[in-house]
Amino acid sequence: MNTTKMLLPLLLTIFLSSTGCSGVQQPAPSTPGASNGQQQDSQTTKQSKNKGQLEKLIDQVVAEAKTAMRSRSAKLNDIVVEATPMWSLNYQGEIHVRVYDAAGHIILDEYRK
């Protein structure tokens, strides 16, 4: 009786340890071809170009907010940039910058002088 109670868990353990994760197929490593490399290069170039445009837009909106002493906002595709002067007794030219994505989540939230 004891051997039959111990035999079933022992057989299950042996079966599971022998199969392991061999039933799960691992993705084959892909070798970067010429087209794949070109796609990655074009994507990084596009992202850096958009980032450069976004930085220029942020700088422009901050400059407008400083000179007008009022809140300013601008859009680049689906990204919204807001710049607000921070008022205090001794105003030192500090601007609060917020950048939102299309869903309304804050991407950037910082203070600039």
Secondary structure, DSSP 4 states (H G I P E B T S, - for coil): -HHHHHHHHHHHHHHHHHHTTTTSPPPPPPPP-HHHHHHHHHHHHHHHHHHHHHHHHHHHHHHHHHHHTS-EEEEETTEEEEEEE---TT----EEEEEE-TTS-EEEEEEE-
